[in-house]
């Protein structure tokens, strides 16, 4: 039986050669939002040859104060745009045939002004050049974190404009898919979750009110993006708290996004506040994706501790999701897609320079071919 994982798919107007996605992974290596010409470029070029049909660039801030850390990638200046364009051009030159490139745009909200994870991951101290963060309500992310300023309604139009501007910069840089980050505890997730949003105006209280700003941004992005550019969102399936977002609300949000023209959603979970325990296990978020796909009727991506080819194949073949995203698996094995194709009896085009590693047939032992 042919592999479902390696079957082509379409997201909006975008044809993708298979159903494997490299999830966005922050590298915390940018310089004032600009991609590092060595680290980011080699990282993206490596992922471009991984065998994934879609490579997602890491969470990318719409402005300086929307960054998580000083090392976050951004799209708020001409320099940021030019650096992204150079990196994507380099990655595309070595990419496997048909590989597509997407980007996740976001604002960190109250989780910003933080140290890089490998420097501690805590809120920046006074001598580390911190900045004032914003959130729907003035509630710190966790004990010991700074108190964010409540985002005023007067500043919302400017925020929407910055999202739009960042998305258009991405398109000019060669990006083919734009993803709104509305999960992992960042600003749009903060508006959606009652754990972070205690407002009493039109942006708080009911689910409809809590969705108001994320949906306004989604609408602005869909209207601004060219028709050939796919658009979607990463959403939260659960806050893992009795008082937070539950799967039924994720379904409602996905339905609303679809109505505005979103082409897909990626369903993840957690990250809204410190001290919440998450029962981690292989594919622990897949049930959320399955429920959203079934009840919202939108193209859906599953993500979270998906590691093996057989696991990924089962998720897609059983109809729990239309595609799967992997992160750590690609860091551990940059040729994950090549090996998955061999295990699942699927063919995969390789760079001609590396084609000598291809077995005579998929699967089978590799032939010992001349290397000179």
C-alpha positions in Angstrom: 0.0 0.0 0.0 1.3 3.5 -0.9 2.4 5.7 1.9 -0.2 8.4 2.9 2.6 10.4 4.5 4.4 10.8 1.2 1.2 11.6 -0.7 1.2 15.2 -2.1 -1.3 17.7 -0.6 -2.6 21.1 -1.2 -2.9 23.9 1.4 -4.8 26.7 -0.1 -3.2 27.5 -3.4 0.0 25.8 -2.4 1.0 22.4 -3.7 3.2 20.5 -1.2 5.0 17.3 -2.2 4.3 15.3 1.0 2.7 15.7 4.4 5.8 16.2 6.5 6.4 19.6 8.0 9.4 20.9 9.9 7.9 22.7 12.8 9.1 26.2 13.6 12.0 26.1 16.1 13.4 29.3 17.6 17.2 29.5 17.3 17.7 32.6 19.5 20.6 33.5 17.2 19.3 36.7 15.5 21.0 40.1 15.7 18.3 42.8 16.2 15.8 40.5 14.5 18.1 39.7 11.5 18.9 36.1 10.6 22.5 35.2 11.3 24.3 34.8 8.0 26.0 31.6 9.2 23.8 29.9 11.8 20.4 30.5 10.3 21.5 30.0 6.7 23.1 26.6 7.4 20.1 25.6 9.6 17.6 26.4 6.8 19.7 24.8 4.1 20.0 21.7 6.2 16.2 21.5 6.7 15.6 22.2 3.1 17.2 18.9 2.2 15.5 17.0 5.0 12.8 15.4 2.9 10.0 17.5 4.5 7.6 19.0 2.0 7.2 22.2 4.0 9.9 23.9 6.1 8.6 26.4 8.7 10.8 29.3 9.7 10.8 29.9 13.5 8.5 32.2 15.4 9.3 35.7 14.0 8.5 38.9 15.8 6.4 41.7 14.3 8.4 44.3 16.2 11.3 44.6 18.7 9.0 44.5 21.8 7.2 41.5 20.4 10.4 39.3 20.7 10.7 36.6 23.3 14.4 37.4 23.7 17.1 39.6 22.3 18.0 36.7 20.0 14.6 36.3 18.3 14.1 36.5 14.6 12.1 39.5 13.5 10.5 41.1 10.4 10.2 44.8 11.4 12.9 46.4 9.3 14.4 46.4 5.9 17.5 44.7 7.3 15.4 41.9 8.8 13.7 41.4 5.5 16.9 41.3 3.5 18.5 38.8 5.8 15.5 36.5 5.6 15.5 36.8 1.8 19.2 35.8 1.6 18.6 32.8 3.8 15.5 31.6 2.0 17.3 32.0 -1.4 20.2 29.9 -0.2 17.9 27.2 1.2 15.8 27.1 -2.0 19.0 26.5 -4.0 19.7 23.2 -2.3 16.1 22.2 -1.4 14.7 18.9 -2.6 12.3 19.3 -5.5 9.0 20.9 -4.5 10.0 21.9 -1.0 8.0 24.9 0.3 8.9 27.5 2.8 6.6 29.0 5.4 7.0 31.4 8.4 5.3 31.8 11.7 4.8 35.4 12.7 4.0 36.4 16.3 4.2 38.8 19.3 5.4 37.3 22.6 3.3 39.6 24.8 4.0 39.0 28.5 6.4 36.1 27.7 8.8 38.6 26.1 11.7 40.4 27.5 13.2 37.1 28.5 16.6 35.5 28.5 17.5 33.0 25.8 16.6 29.5 27.0 20.3 28.5 27.1 21.0 31.5 29.2 18.4 30.7 31.8 15.1 31.5 30.2 14.0 33.8 33.0 12.7 37.4 32.7 15.5 39.8 31.8 17.0 41.6 34.8 17.5 45.4 35.0 21.1 45.1 33.6 20.1 42.9 30.6 18.3 45.6 28.6 14.7 44.6 29.3 11.7 46.2 27.7 8.1 46.8 28.8 5.8 44.0 27.7 2.1 44.1 26.9 -0.7 41.6 27.5 -4.5 41.6 27.5 -4.4 42.0 31.3 -1.6 43.1 33.7 -0.9 39.5 34.9 2.6 38.2 35.0 3.4 34.9 33.2 4.7 33.3 36.4 6.1 34.3 39.8 9.2 36.4 39.4 8.2 37.7 35.9 7.6 41.3 35.2 4.0 42.7 35.1 2.9 43.5 31.6 1.1 46.7 30.6 -2.5 46.1 29.6 -2.8 46.6 25.8 -5.1 49.5 25.3 -7.8 49.4 22.7 -6.3 52.6 21.2 -3.1 50.6 20.3 -4.9 47.7 18.7 -5.1 49.1 15.1 -1.3 49.7 15.1 -0.7 46.2 16.4 -2.8 44.8 13.5 -0.8 46.9 11.0 2.5 45.6 12.3 1.3 42.0 11.8 0.2 42.9 8.3 3.5 44.6 7.5 5.5 41.6 8.8 3.5 39.2 6.7 4.1 41.3 3.5 7.8 41.5 4.3 7.8 37.7 4.5 6.2 37.4 1.1 8.7 39.8 -0.5 11.5 37.7 1.1 10.2 34.6 -0.8 7.9 33.0 1.8 5.0 30.9 0.4 3.0 30.3 3.6 2.3 32.6 6.5 1.2 31.2 9.9 -0.3 33.3 12.7 1.0 32.1 16.1 -1.9 32.0 18.5 -0.5 29.4 20.9 2.3 28.6 23.3 1.4 31.4 25.7 2.2 34.3 23.4 0.1 37.4 22.8 -2.7 36.0 20.7 -3.0 32.9 23.0 -3.1 35.3 25.9 -6.1 37.0 24.5 -7.8 33.7 23.8 -7.2 32.2 27.3 -9.2 33.2 30.4 -6.0 32.3 32.3 -4.4 35.4 30.9 -7.3 37.5 29.8 -9.5 39.0 32.5 -10.6 42.1 30.6 -14.2 43.4 30.9 -14.3 45.2 27.5 -15.0 43.8 24.0 -11.8 41.8 24.1 -12.5 39.8 27.2 -15.1 37.6 28.9 -16.9 35.4 26.4 -15.1 33.2 23.9 -16.4 35.5 21.1 -14.8 38.5 22.8 -11.6 36.7 23.5 -11.4 35.6 19.8 -12.0 39.2 18.6 -8.4 40.4 18.3 -6.9 37.1 16.9 -9.6 37.0 14.3 -9.2 40.6 13.4 -5.5 40.0 12.8 -6.3 36.8 10.8 -8.7 38.7 8.6 -6.2 41.5 8.0 -3.5 39.0 7.0 -5.8 37.0 4.7 -6.9 40.2 3.0 -3.3 41.5 2.6 -1.6 38.3 1.4 -1.6 37.5 -2.3 -3.9 34.6 -3.3 -1.0 32.3 -4.1 0.3 32.5 -0.5 -1.2 30.0 1.9 -2.4 31.2 5.3 -3.1 29.4 8.6 -2.7 29.6 12.3 -1.2 27.6 15.1 -3.9 27.3 17.8 -4.2 25.8 21.2 -6.1 22.6 21.7 -5.9 22.8 25.5 -4.4 24.9 28.3 -4.3 21.7 30.4 -6.3 23.6 33.1 -9.9 23.5 34.2 -10.1 27.2 33.9 -8.4 27.6 30.5 -9.0 26.8 26.8 -10.6 23.4 26.2 -10.8 21.4 22.9 -14.4 22.6 22.2 -13.1 26.2 22.1 -10.3 25.2 19.8 -12.9 23.9 17.4 -14.9 27.1 17.6 -11.7 29.1 16.9 -10.8 26.9 14.0 -14.3 27.3 12.5 -14.0 31.1 12.8 -10.6 31.1 11.1 -11.9 28.9 8.3 -14.8 31.3 7.7 -12.2 34.2 7.4 -10.3 32.3 4.7 -7.6 30.4 6.7 -6.4 27.4 4.8 -5.3 25.3 7.8 -4.6 25.1 11.5 -1.8 23.5 13.4 -3.1 22.3 16.8 -0.7 22.3 19.8 -1.2 23.0 23.5 0.1 24.4 26.7 2.5 27.3 27.5 0.0 29.8 28.8 1.2 30.0 32.4 3.9 28.6 34.7 3.1 25.7 37.1 0.7 23.7 34.8 1.5 20.0 34.5 1.2 18.5 31.0 1.0 14.7 30.7 3.6 14.2 28.0 3.6 11.0 25.9 4.1 10.2 22.2 1.6 12.1 20.1 -0.1 13.5 23.2 -1.6 16.4 21.2 -2.9 14.4 18.3 -6.4 13.9 19.8 -6.9 17.7 19.8 -6.0 17.9 16.1 -8.3 15.0 15.3 -11.2 16.7 17.1 -10.6 20.0 15.3 -10.3 18.3 11.9 -13.5 16.3 12.4 -15.6 19.1 13.9 -14.3 22.2 12.2 -13.7 20.7 8.7 -10.5 22.5 8.1 -7.1 21.2 6.9 -5.3 20.3 10.2 -1.7 19.6 11.2 -0.8 17.5 14.2 2.4 18.2 16.2 4.0 17.1 19.5 6.3 14.2 20.3 5.9 12.7 16.8 9.2 10.9 16.2 9.0 7.8 14.0 8.0 7.3 10.4 5.4 4.6 11.4 3.8 7.0 14.0 3.6 9.8 11.5 2.1 7.5 8.9 -0.5 6.2 11.3 -1.6 9.7 12.2 -2.2 10.7 8.6 -3.5 7.4 7.3 -6.1 7.1 10.1 -7.4 10.6 9.3 -6.5 12.2 12.6 -4.7 14.9 10.7 -3.9 16.0 7.2 -0.2 16.4 7.9 2.3 16.2 10.8 5.0 18.5 12.1 8.2 17.4 13.7 10.8 19.5 15.4 13.3 17.6 17.7 13.3 14.7 15.3 14.8 16.8 12.6 17.4 18.3 14.9 18.3 14.7 15.9 18.3 13.4 12.3 18.5 16.1 9.6 17.7 13.3 7.0 14.6 12.1 8.8 12.5 12.3 5.6 15.0 10.2 3.6 14.9 7.4 6.2 11.1 7.7 6.6 10.7 7.2 2.8 12.9 4.1 3.0 10.9 2.6 5.9 7.5 3.4 4.3 8.5 2.1 0.8 8.1 5.6 -0.7 10.3 7.3 -3.2 11.9 10.7 -2.5 13.9 12.8 -4.8 17.4 13.5 -3.6 20.1 16.0 -4.6 22.1 14.3 -7.4 25.3 15.0 -5.4 23.9 12.7 -2.6 22.0 10.2 -4.7 24.7 7.6 -4.4 23.4 6.8 -0.9 20.0 5.7 -2.3 19.4 2.0 -2.0 18.7 0.1 -5.2 15.1 -0.1 -4.1 13.1 1.3 -1.3 13.6 -0.4 1.1 16.8 -2.4 1.0 20.4 -2.3 1.9 22.3 0.6 0.3 24.6 -0.3 -2.6 28.3 0.3 -2.2 28.8 2.7 -5.1 32.0 4.3 -6.1 32.7 7.6 -4.3 35.2 9.0 -6.7 
